Amino acid sequence: MEDFLKSKIEEIAFSEVERSEKLWNTGILDSITIVELAVEIEEEYGIKIAFDEIIEDNFMTIDQLIVFIEKKQNERVG
């Protein structure tokens, strides 16, 4: 999951990122690229991300994204 996210973020943002690097505040991702990333995540992991879930808390770092995706996957199963 980490490799997929890192690769997609770097592809979208045209810059290298680290797992714990802030994506939102540093401008690596903006409102358009975050939505693009959300679509990629939905397709890759078979989850649905509501527009109101595309918030800083869920998309701040790759680590936080992993936690968010795993939570969404567990909701789908449970």
N, CA, C and O atoms as a CHARMM CRD file, in Angstrom:
* protein
*
  312
    1    1 MET  N      0.83100  -1.19200   0.00000 PROA 1      0.00000
    2    1 MET  CA     0.00000   0.00000   0.00000 PROA 1      0.00000
    3    1 MET  C      0.87700   1.25800   0.00000 PROA 1      0.00000
    4    1 MET  O      0.60300   2.22100  -0.71700 PROA 1      0.00000
    5    2 GLU  N      1.92500   1.23000   0.80900 PROA 2      0.00000
    6    2 GLU  CA     2.81600   2.39100   0.87200 PROA 2      0.00000
    7    2 GLU  C      3.43700   2.67600  -0.49900 PROA 2      0.00000
    8    2 GLU  O      3.48200   3.82700  -0.93300 PROA 2      0.00000
    9    3 ASP  N      3.91100   1.63200  -1.17500 PROA 3      0.00000
   10    3 ASP  CA     4.54000   1.82400  -2.48400 PROA 3      0.00000
   11    3 ASP  C      3.55900   2.39400  -3.51000 PROA 3      0.00000
   12    3 ASP  O      3.90500   3.28600  -4.28500 PROA 3      0.00000
   13    4 PHE  N      2.32400   1.86600  -3.50300 PROA 4      0.00000
   14    4 PHE  CA     1.30500   2.37500  -4.42500 PROA 4      0.00000
   15    4 PHE  C      1.05100   3.85600  -4.17000 PROA 4      0.00000
   16    4 PHE  O      1.06400   4.65800  -5.10400 PROA 4      0.00000
   17    5 LEU  N      0.81700   4.22300  -2.90300 PROA 5      0.00000
   18    5 LEU  CA     0.51500   5.61600  -2.56400 PROA 5      0.00000
   19    5 LEU  C      1.67900   6.53600  -2.90800 PROA 5      0.00000
   20    5 LEU  O      1.48700   7.59700  -3.50100 PROA 5      0.00000
   21    6 LYS  N      2.87800   6.12600  -2.53500 PROA 6      0.00000
   22    6 LYS  CA     4.05900   6.94600  -2.82200 PROA 6      0.00000
   23    6 LYS  C      4.19000   7.16000  -4.33500 PROA 6      0.00000
   24    6 LYS  O      4.42900   8.27800  -4.79100 PROA 6      0.00000
   25    7 SER  N      4.03600   6.10900  -5.08600 PROA 7      0.00000
   26    7 SER  CA     4.14500   6.18900  -6.54100 PROA 7      0.00000
   27    7 SER  C      3.08400   7.11200  -7.14100 PROA 7      0.00000
   28    7 SER  O      3.39900   7.95300  -7.98300 PROA 7      0.00000
   29    8 LYS  N      1.83100   6.95700  -6.71300 PROA 8      0.00000
   30    8 LYS  CA     0.74600   7.78000  -7.25200 PROA 8      0.00000
   31    8 LYS  C      0.92000   9.24700  -6.88000 PROA 8      0.00000
   32    8 LYS  O      0.71200  10.13000  -7.71100 PROA 8      0.00000
   33    9 ILE  N      1.30000   9.50600  -5.64000 PROA 9      0.00000
   34    9 ILE  CA     1.49000  10.90200  -5.20900 PROA 9      0.00000
   35    9 ILE  C      2.62000  11.53700  -6.00800 PROA 9      0.00000
   36    9 ILE  O      2.49800  12.67100  -6.47000 PROA 9      0.00000
   37   10 GLU  N      3.71400  10.80800  -6.17000 PROA 10     0.00000
   38   10 GLU  CA     4.83800  11.35300  -6.93400 PROA 10     0.00000
   39   10 GLU  C      4.46000  11.58300  -8.39300 PROA 10     0.00000
   40   10 GLU  O      4.89600  12.55800  -9.00500 PROA 10     0.00000
   41   11 GLU  N      3.65100  10.68700  -8.94600 PROA 11     0.00000
   42   11 GLU  CA     3.17400  10.83300 -10.32900 PROA 11     0.00000
   43   11 GLU  C      2.27300  12.06000 -10.47700 PROA 11     0.00000
   44   11 GLU  O      2.39000  12.81000 -11.44600 PROA 11     0.00000
   45   12 ILE  N      1.37900  12.25600  -9.51400 PROA 12     0.00000
   46   12 ILE  CA     0.43600  13.37700  -9.55400 PROA 12     0.00000
   47   12 ILE  C      1.12300  14.71200  -9.25100 PROA 12     0.00000
   48   12 ILE  O      0.84800  15.72600  -9.89300 PROA 12     0.00000
   49   13 ALA  N      2.02200  14.69200  -8.25900 PROA 13     0.00000
   50   13 ALA  CA     2.62700  15.94000  -7.77700 PROA 13     0.00000
   51   13 ALA  C      3.94100  16.29900  -8.47000 PROA 13     0.00000
   52   13 ALA  O      4.44400  17.41000  -8.30400 PROA 13     0.00000
   53   14 PHE  N      4.49900  15.36700  -9.24700 PROA 14     0.00000
   54   14 PHE  CA     5.78000  15.58900  -9.90900 PROA 14     0.00000
   55   14 PHE  C      6.90400  15.90300  -8.93100 PROA 14     0.00000
   56   14 PHE  O      7.80800  16.68000  -9.23700 PROA 14     0.00000
   57   15 SER  N      6.83600  15.28000  -7.73300 PROA 15     0.00000
   58   15 SER  CA     7.93100  15.44200  -6.77900 PROA 15     0.00000
   59   15 SER  C      7.98300  14.22300  -5.85900 PROA 15     0.00000
   60   15 SER  O      6.97100  13.56100  -5.62700 PROA 15     0.00000
   61   16 GLU  N      9.17200  13.94100  -5.34200 PROA 16     0.00000
   62   16 GLU  CA     9.34100  12.80600  -4.44800 PROA 16     0.00000
   63   16 GLU  C      8.76500  13.13600  -3.07800 PROA 16     0.00000
   64   16 GLU  O      8.80700  14.28100  -2.63000 PROA 16     0.00000
   65   17 VAL  N      8.22000  12.10300  -2.41700 PROA 17     0.00000
   66   17 VAL  CA     7.65700  12.29000  -1.08200 PROA 17     0.00000
   67   17 VAL  C      8.13000  11.17600  -0.16800 PROA 17     0.00000
   68   17 VAL  O      8.45300  10.07600  -0.61500 PROA 17     0.00000
   69   18 GLU  N      8.16400  11.47900   1.10400 PROA 18     0.00000
   70   18 GLU  CA     8.48900  10.49900   2.13200 PROA 18     0.00000
   71   18 GLU  C      7.20800  10.09800   2.84700 PROA 18     0.00000
   72   18 GLU  O      6.20900  10.81600   2.80500 PROA 18     0.00000
   73   19 ARG  N      7.24700   8.95100   3.50000 PROA 19     0.00000
   74   19 ARG  CA     6.06500   8.37400   4.15400 PROA 19     0.00000
   75   19 ARG  C      5.41800   9.33100   5.16000 PROA 19     0.00000
   76   19 ARG  O      4.19200   9.41200   5.23200 PROA 19     0.00000
   77   20 SER  N      6.21800  10.04500   5.92400 PROA 20     0.00000
   78   20 SER  CA     5.66400  10.91800   6.96900 PROA 20     0.00000
   79   20 SER  C      5.63600  12.39300   6.57000 PROA 20     0.00000
   80   20 SER  O      5.32900  13.25300   7.39700 PROA 20     0.00000
   81   21 GLU  N      5.95000  12.68600   5.33000 PROA 21     0.00000
   82   21 GLU  CA     5.97200  14.07400   4.85000 PROA 21     0.00000
   83   21 GLU  C      4.55700  14.63700   4.73800 PROA 21     0.00000
   84   21 GLU  O      3.64000  13.95600   4.27800 PROA 21     0.00000
   85   22 LYS  N      4.39800  15.85800   5.15400 PROA 22     0.00000
   86   22 LYS  CA     3.09500  16.52500   5.07300 PROA 22     0.00000
   87   22 LYS  C      2.77000  16.79400   3.60800 PROA 22     0.00000
   88   22 LYS  O      3.54200  17.44100   2.90000 PROA 22     0.00000
   89   23 LEU  N      1.63200  16.29600   3.16500 PROA 23     0.00000
   90   23 LEU  CA     1.23400  16.42900   1.76500 PROA 23     0.00000
   91   23 LEU  C      0.37500  17.65600   1.53300 PROA 23     0.00000
   92   23 LEU  O      0.45100  18.28700   0.47900 PROA 23     0.00000
   93   24 TRP  N     -0.43200  17.98800   2.50700 PROA 24     0.00000
   94   24 TRP  CA    -1.45300  19.02000   2.37000 PROA 24     0.00000
   95   24 TRP  C     -0.83700  20.39900   2.58900 PROA 24     0.00000
   96   24 TRP  O     -0.94300  21.26900   1.72500 PROA 24     0.00000
   97   25 ASN  N     -0.19800  20.60200   3.73400 PROA 25     0.00000
   98   25 ASN  CA     0.30700  21.93000   4.11800 PROA 25     0.00000
   99   25 ASN  C      1.47200  22.40100   3.26200 PROA 25     0.00000
  100   25 ASN  O      1.65800  23.60300   3.07300 PROA 25     0.00000
  101   26 THR  N      2.25400  21.46500   2.74600 PROA 26     0.00000
  102   26 THR  CA     3.44600  21.82800   1.98800 PROA 26     0.00000
  103   26 THR  C      3.14000  22.15200   0.54000 PROA 26     0.00000
  104   26 THR  O      3.99800  22.65400  -0.18600 PROA 26     0.00000
  105   27 GLY  N      1.90900  21.86300   0.11500 PROA 27     0.00000
  106   27 GLY  CA     1.53300  22.13700  -1.25700 PROA 27     0.00000
  107   27 GLY  C      1.89100  21.02200  -2.22800 PROA 27     0.00000
  108   27 GLY  O      1.74900  21.18200  -3.44000 PROA 27     0.00000
  109   28 ILE  N      2.35500  19.89200  -1.70000 PROA 28     0.00000
  110   28 ILE  CA     2.63400  18.75000  -2.58000 PROA 28     0.00000
  111   28 ILE  C      1.34200  18.36500  -3.29500 PROA 28     0.00000
  112   28 ILE  O      1.34300  18.10400  -4.49800 PROA 28     0.00000
  113   29 LEU  N      0.24700  18.33400  -2.54800 PROA 29     0.00000
  114   29 LEU  CA    -1.06800  18.08800  -3.12600 PROA 29     0.00000
  115   29 LEU  C     -1.94100  19.31600  -2.93000 PROA 29     0.00000
  116   29 LEU  O     -1.87500  19.97800  -1.89400 PROA 29     0.00000
  117   30 ASP  N     -2.75300  19.61400  -3.92400 PROA 30     0.00000
  118   30 ASP  CA    -3.72200  20.70100  -3.79700 PROA 30     0.00000
  119   30 ASP  C     -5.11700  20.11600  -3.96400 PROA 30     0.00000
  120   30 ASP  O     -5.26700  18.89700  -4.04600 PROA 30     0.00000
  121   31 SER  N     -6.11700  20.94600  -4.01500 PROA 31     0.00000
  122   31 SER  CA    -7.49500  20.45200  -4.05300 PROA 31     0.00000
  123   31 SER  C     -7.76800  19.56600  -5.26300 PROA 31     0.00000
  124   31 SER  O     -8.51800  18.59600  -5.15400 PROA 31     0.00000
  125   32 ILE  N     -7.18800  19.87100  -6.38600 PROA 32     0.00000
  126   32 ILE  CA    -7.40700  19.06800  -7.58900 PROA 32     0.00000
  127   32 ILE  C     -6.65600  17.74300  -7.50700 PROA 32     0.00000
  128   32 ILE  O     -7.21800  16.69000  -7.81000 PROA 32     0.00000
  129   33 THR  N     -5.39900  17.79000  -7.10000 PROA 33     0.00000
  130   33 THR  CA    -4.61300  16.55700  -7.04900 PROA 33     0.00000
  131   33 THR  C     -5.07100  15.63100  -5.93200 PROA 33     0.00000
  132   33 THR  O     -4.92200  14.41500  -6.04400 PROA 33     0.00000
  133   34 ILE  N     -5.62000  16.17800  -4.86500 PROA 34     0.00000
  134   34 ILE  CA    -6.14800  15.31700  -3.79200 PROA 34     0.00000
  135   34 ILE  C     -7.35900  14.54400  -4.29200 PROA 34     0.00000
  136   34 ILE  O     -7.50400  13.36000  -3.98700 PROA 34     0.00000
  137   35 VAL  N     -8.21800  15.18600  -5.04500 PROA 35     0.00000
  138   35 VAL  CA    -9.37500  14.48100  -5.61700 PROA 35     0.00000
  139   35 VAL  C     -8.89200  13.41700  -6.60400 PROA 35     0.00000
  140   35 VAL  O     -9.42200  12.30600  -6.62400 PROA 35     0.00000
  141   36 GLU  N     -7.90300  13.74400  -7.40900 PROA 36     0.00000
  142   36 GLU  CA    -7.33400  12.77300  -8.34500 PROA 36     0.00000
  143   36 GLU  C     -6.76900  11.56400  -7.59000 PROA 36     0.00000
  144   36 GLU  O     -6.97800  10.42000  -7.99500 PROA 36     0.00000
  145   37 LEU  N     -6.05800  11.82100  -6.50200 PROA 37     0.00000
  146   37 LEU  CA    -5.52000  10.73800  -5.68100 PROA 37     0.00000
  147   37 LEU  C     -6.64600   9.89700  -5.07700 PROA 37     0.00000
  148   37 LEU  O     -6.55400   8.67000  -5.04500 PROA 37     0.00000
  149   38 ALA  N     -7.69600  10.54400  -4.60500 PROA 38     0.00000
  150   38 ALA  CA    -8.83600   9.82300  -4.02300 PROA 38     0.00000
  151   38 ALA  C     -9.44400   8.86400  -5.04600 PROA 38     0.00000
  152   38 ALA  O     -9.79400   7.73600  -4.69900 PROA 38     0.00000
  153   39 VAL  N     -9.57200   9.29400  -6.29000 PROA 39     0.00000
  154   39 VAL  CA   -10.12100   8.44500  -7.34800 PROA 39     0.00000
  155   39 VAL  C     -9.19900   7.24400  -7.58200 PROA 39     0.00000
  156   39 VAL  O     -9.67000   6.11600  -7.72400 PROA 39     0.00000
  157   40 GLU  N     -7.90900   7.48600  -7.62100 PROA 40     0.00000
  158   40 GLU  CA    -6.94000   6.39700  -7.80200 PROA 40     0.00000
  159   40 GLU  C     -7.04200   5.38400  -6.65500 PROA 40     0.00000
  160   40 GLU  O     -6.99600   4.17600  -6.88600 PROA 40     0.00000
  161   41 ILE  N     -7.18000   5.87200  -5.43900 PROA 41     0.00000
  162   41 ILE  CA    -7.29700   5.00600  -4.25900 PROA 41     0.00000
  163   41 ILE  C     -8.58100   4.18700  -4.34100 PROA 41     0.00000
  164   41 ILE  O     -8.57400   2.98700  -4.06800 PROA 41     0.00000
  165   42 GLU  N     -9.67700   4.83100  -4.71600 PROA 42     0.00000
  166   42 GLU  CA   -10.95300   4.11500  -4.84900 PROA 42     0.00000
  167   42 GLU  C    -10.82700   2.95700  -5.83300 PROA 42     0.00000
  168   42 GLU  O    -11.27700   1.84300  -5.56200 PROA 42     0.00000
  169   43 GLU  N    -10.21300   3.23500  -6.96800 PROA 43     0.00000
  170   43 GLU  CA   -10.07000   2.20900  -8.00800 PROA 43     0.00000
  171   43 GLU  C     -9.14500   1.08200  -7.56200 PROA 43     0.00000
  172   43 GLU  O     -9.43200  -0.09100  -7.80200 PROA 43     0.00000
  173   44 GLU  N     -8.04700   1.42900  -6.92300 PROA 44     0.00000
  174   44 GLU  CA    -7.04900   0.42700  -6.52700 PROA 44     0.00000
  175   44 GLU  C     -7.55800  -0.47200  -5.39700 PROA 44     0.00000
  176   44 GLU  O     -7.30800  -1.67700  -5.39700 PROA 44     0.00000
  177   45 TYR  N     -8.26600   0.11600  -4.44200 PROA 45     0.00000
  178   45 TYR  CA    -8.63900  -0.62500  -3.23100 PROA 45     0.00000
  179   45 TYR  C    -10.12100  -0.96100  -3.13900 PROA 45     0.00000
  180   45 TYR  O    -10.56300  -1.53500  -2.14400 PROA 45     0.00000
  181   46 GLY  N    -10.88800  -0.61400  -4.15500 PROA 46     0.00000
  182   46 GLY  CA   -12.29300  -0.98400  -4.18500 PROA 46     0.00000
  183   46 GLY  C    -13.11500  -0.37400  -3.07200 PROA 46     0.00000
  184   46 GLY  O    -14.02700  -1.00800  -2.54000 PROA 46     0.00000
  185   47 ILE  N    -12.79000   0.85700  -2.72200 PROA 47     0.00000
  186   47 ILE  CA   -13.53500   1.55900  -1.67000 PROA 47     0.00000
  187   47 ILE  C    -14.16300   2.81200  -2.26200 PROA 47     0.00000
  188   47 ILE  O    -13.79200   3.24900  -3.35100 PROA 47     0.00000
  189   48 LYS  N    -15.10100   3.37700  -1.54600 PROA 48     0.00000
  190   48 LYS  CA   -15.70700   4.64800  -1.91900 PROA 48     0.00000
  191   48 LYS  C    -15.28900   5.69500  -0.88500 PROA 48     0.00000
  192   48 LYS  O    -15.39900   5.47200   0.32100 PROA 48     0.00000
  193   49 ILE  N    -14.81400   6.82600  -1.37100 PROA 49     0.00000
  194   49 ILE  CA   -14.41700   7.93300  -0.50500 PROA 49     0.00000
  195   49 ILE  C    -15.39200   9.06500  -0.73800 PROA 49     0.00000
  196   49 ILE  O    -15.43900   9.64600  -1.82300 PROA 49     0.00000
  197   50 ALA  N    -16.16500   9.37500   0.27900 PROA 50     0.00000
  198   50 ALA  CA   -17.11700  10.48300   0.19000 PROA 50     0.00000
  199   50 ALA  C    -16.34700  11.80400   0.11300 PROA 50     0.00000
  200   50 ALA  O    -15.24800  11.93000   0.65200 PROA 50     0.00000
  201   51 PHE  N    -16.94100  12.77200  -0.56100 PROA 51     0.00000
  202   51 PHE  CA   -16.28500  14.07500  -0.70800 PROA 51     0.00000
  203   51 PHE  C    -15.92500  14.67500   0.64800 PROA 51     0.00000
  204   51 PHE  O    -14.87600  15.30400   0.79200 PROA 51     0.00000
  205   52 ASP  N    -16.80800  14.47800   1.66000 PROA 52     0.00000
  206   52 ASP  CA   -16.53000  15.05300   2.97900 PROA 52     0.00000
  207   52 ASP  C    -15.46100  14.28200   3.75800 PROA 52     0.00000
  208   52 ASP  O    -15.09800  14.68000   4.86500 PROA 52     0.00000
  209   53 GLU  N    -14.95700  13.18700   3.19000 PROA 53     0.00000
  210   53 GLU  CA   -13.84600  12.45200   3.80300 PROA 53     0.00000
  211   53 GLU  C    -12.49600  12.90300   3.25000 PROA 53     0.00000
  212   53 GLU  O    -11.44700  12.51200   3.76300 PROA 53     0.00000
  213   54 ILE  N    -12.52900  13.71300   2.22000 PROA 54     0.00000
  214   54 ILE  CA   -11.28900  14.23800   1.64400 PROA 54     0.00000
  215   54 ILE  C    -10.89900  15.47600   2.45100 PROA 54     0.00000
  216   54 ILE  O    -11.08900  16.62000   2.03800 PROA 54     0.00000
  217   55 ILE  N    -10.34700  15.18000   3.62000 PROA 55     0.00000
  218   55 ILE  CA    -9.96500  16.22700   4.56000 PROA 55     0.00000
  219   55 ILE  C     -8.50900  16.04300   4.97200 PROA 55     0.00000
  220   55 ILE  O     -7.90900  14.99000   4.75300 PROA 55     0.00000
  221   56 GLU  N     -7.97200  17.06600   5.55600 PROA 56     0.00000
  222   56 GLU  CA    -6.58000  17.07900   5.96600 PROA 56     0.00000
  223   56 GLU  C     -6.23500  15.89600   6.87600 PROA 56     0.00000
  224   56 GLU  O     -5.18100  15.28200   6.71100 PROA 56     0.00000
  225   57 ASP  N     -7.09600  15.57300   7.82100 PROA 57     0.00000
  226   57 ASP  CA    -6.81100  14.47800   8.75700 PROA 57     0.00000
  227   57 ASP  C     -6.57800  13.15100   8.03900 PROA 57     0.00000
  228   57 ASP  O     -5.74700  12.35400   8.47400 PROA 57     0.00000
  229   58 ASN  N     -7.29400  12.90600   6.95500 PROA 58     0.00000
  230   58 ASN  CA    -7.17000  11.63700   6.23600 PROA 58     0.00000
  231   58 ASN  C     -6.05500  11.64400   5.19100 PROA 58     0.00000
  232   58 ASN  O     -5.51500  10.58900   4.85900 PROA 58     0.00000
  233   59 PHE  N     -5.70900  12.80800   4.67600 PROA 59     0.00000
  234   59 PHE  CA    -4.76000  12.91200   3.56300 PROA 59     0.00000
  235   59 PHE  C     -3.49100  13.68400   3.92400 PROA 59     0.00000
  236   59 PHE  O     -2.79400  14.17200   3.03500 PROA 59     0.00000
  237   60 MET  N     -3.18700  13.80100   5.21400 PROA 60     0.00000
  238   60 MET  CA    -2.03300  14.60500   5.62800 PROA 60     0.00000
  239   60 MET  C     -0.70300  13.97100   5.23100 PROA 60     0.00000
  240   60 MET  O      0.17500  14.65500   4.70600 PROA 60     0.00000
  241   61 THR  N     -0.54700  12.67000   5.47600 PROA 61     0.00000
  242   61 THR  CA     0.69100  11.95900   5.15700 PROA 61     0.00000
  243   61 THR  C      0.33900  10.59800   4.55700 PROA 61     0.00000
  244   61 THR  O     -0.81400  10.16900   4.60500 PROA 61     0.00000
  245   62 ILE  N      1.32300   9.93600   4.00300 PROA 62     0.00000
  246   62 ILE  CA     1.10100   8.57600   3.50700 PROA 62     0.00000
  247   62 ILE  C      0.67600   7.67700   4.66600 PROA 62     0.00000
  248   62 ILE  O     -0.20900   6.83700   4.50700 PROA 62     0.00000
  249   63 ASP  N      1.29900   7.84800   5.82400 PROA 63     0.00000
  250   63 ASP  CA     0.91800   7.05600   7.00400 PROA 63     0.00000
  251   63 ASP  C     -0.56500   7.22600   7.32700 PROA 63     0.00000
  252   63 ASP  O     -1.26100   6.23900   7.56600 PROA 63     0.00000
  253   64 GLN  N     -1.04800   8.44900   7.33800 PROA 64     0.00000
  254   64 GLN  CA    -2.45500   8.70000   7.64900 PROA 64     0.00000
  255   64 GLN  C     -3.37300   8.15900   6.55500 PROA 64     0.00000
  256   64 GLN  O     -4.47200   7.68700   6.84600 PROA 64     0.00000
  257   65 LEU  N     -2.93600   8.22200   5.32100 PROA 65     0.00000
  258   65 LEU  CA    -3.71500   7.65800   4.22600 PROA 65     0.00000
  259   65 LEU  C     -3.86800   6.14700   4.38200 PROA 65     0.00000
  260   65 LEU  O     -4.94400   5.60100   4.13700 PROA 65     0.00000
  261   66 ILE  N     -2.79800   5.47500   4.78600 PROA 66     0.00000
  262   66 ILE  CA    -2.85800   4.03000   4.99100 PROA 66     0.00000
  263   66 ILE  C     -3.88200   3.68600   6.06600 PROA 66     0.00000
  264   66 ILE  O     -4.68700   2.77200   5.88800 PROA 66     0.00000
  265   67 VAL  N     -3.85800   4.40900   7.17100 PROA 67     0.00000
  266   67 VAL  CA    -4.82400   4.18700   8.25200 PROA 67     0.00000
  267   67 VAL  C     -6.24600   4.41400   7.73400 PROA 67     0.00000
  268   67 VAL  O     -7.14500   3.62000   8.01400 PROA 67     0.00000
  269   68 PHE  N     -6.44800   5.48500   6.98700 PROA 68     0.00000
  270   68 PHE  CA    -7.76900   5.80600   6.44000 PROA 68     0.00000
  271   68 PHE  C     -8.25400   4.71700   5.48800 PROA 68     0.00000
  272   68 PHE  O     -9.40100   4.28000   5.58500 PROA 68     0.00000
  273   69 ILE  N     -7.40000   4.27500   4.57400 PROA 69     0.00000
  274   69 ILE  CA    -7.78200   3.24000   3.60100 PROA 69     0.00000
  275   69 ILE  C     -8.12100   1.93900   4.32000 PROA 69     0.00000
  276   69 ILE  O     -9.12000   1.29400   4.00300 PROA 69     0.00000
  277   70 GLU  N     -7.29200   1.55300   5.28400 PROA 70     0.00000
  278   70 GLU  CA    -7.55500   0.31500   6.02000 PROA 70     0.00000
  279   70 GLU  C     -8.88800   0.39400   6.76200 PROA 70     0.00000
  280   70 GLU  O     -9.62700  -0.58800   6.82600 PROA 70     0.00000
  281   71 LYS  N     -9.19100   1.56300   7.32200 PROA 71     0.00000
  282   71 LYS  CA   -10.48100   1.75600   8.00500 PROA 71     0.00000
  283   71 LYS  C    -11.63300   1.59700   7.01500 PROA 71     0.00000
  284   71 LYS  O    -12.62900   0.93800   7.31500 PROA 71     0.00000
  285   72 LYS  N    -11.49500   2.20100   5.83900 PROA 72     0.00000
  286   72 LYS  CA   -12.54200   2.09100   4.81400 PROA 72     0.00000
  287   72 LYS  C    -12.71800   0.64200   4.35000 PROA 72     0.00000
  288   72 LYS  O    -13.84100   0.19300   4.12300 PROA 72     0.00000
  289   73 GLN  N    -11.62100  -0.07600   4.21200 PROA 73     0.00000
  290   73 GLN  CA   -11.69700  -1.48100   3.81200 PROA 73     0.00000
  291   73 GLN  C    -12.40300  -2.31100   4.87500 PROA 73     0.00000
  292   73 GLN  O    -13.19200  -3.20100   4.55600 PROA 73     0.00000
  293   74 ASN  N    -12.11800  -2.01900   6.13500 PROA 74     0.00000
  294   74 ASN  CA   -12.76900  -2.73900   7.23800 PROA 74     0.00000
  295   74 ASN  C    -14.25700  -2.44100   7.29700 PROA 74     0.00000
  296   74 ASN  O    -15.04700  -3.32400   7.63000 PROA 74     0.00000
  297   75 GLU  N    -14.65500  -1.21600   6.98300 PROA 75     0.00000
  298   75 GLU  CA   -16.07600  -0.84400   6.94500 PROA 75     0.00000
  299   75 GLU  C    -16.79500  -1.64400   5.86700 PROA 75     0.00000
  300   75 GLU  O    -17.92700  -2.09000   6.05500 PROA 75     0.00000
  301   76 ARG  N    -16.12500  -1.81500   4.74500 PROA 76     0.00000
  302   76 ARG  CA   -16.71600  -2.53800   3.61900 PROA 76     0.00000
  303   76 ARG  C    -16.92200  -4.00500   3.98000 PROA 76     0.00000
  304   76 ARG  O    -17.93200  -4.60100   3.60600 PROA 76     0.00000
  305   77 VAL  N    -15.97700  -4.58600   4.70000 PROA 77     0.00000
  306   77 VAL  CA   -16.05100  -5.99100   5.08900 PROA 77     0.00000
  307   77 VAL  C    -17.07200  -6.18700   6.20700 PROA 77     0.00000
  308   77 VAL  O    -17.86300  -7.13000   6.19900 PROA 77     0.00000
  309   78 GLY  N    -17.02700  -5.25900   7.17300 PROA 78     0.00000
  310   78 GLY  CA   -17.87800  -5.39000   8.36500 PROA 78     0.00000
  311   78 GLY  C    -19.26400  -4.96800   8.08500 PROA 78     0.00000
  312   78 GLY  O    -20.11500  -5.01300   8.97300 PROA 78     0.00000
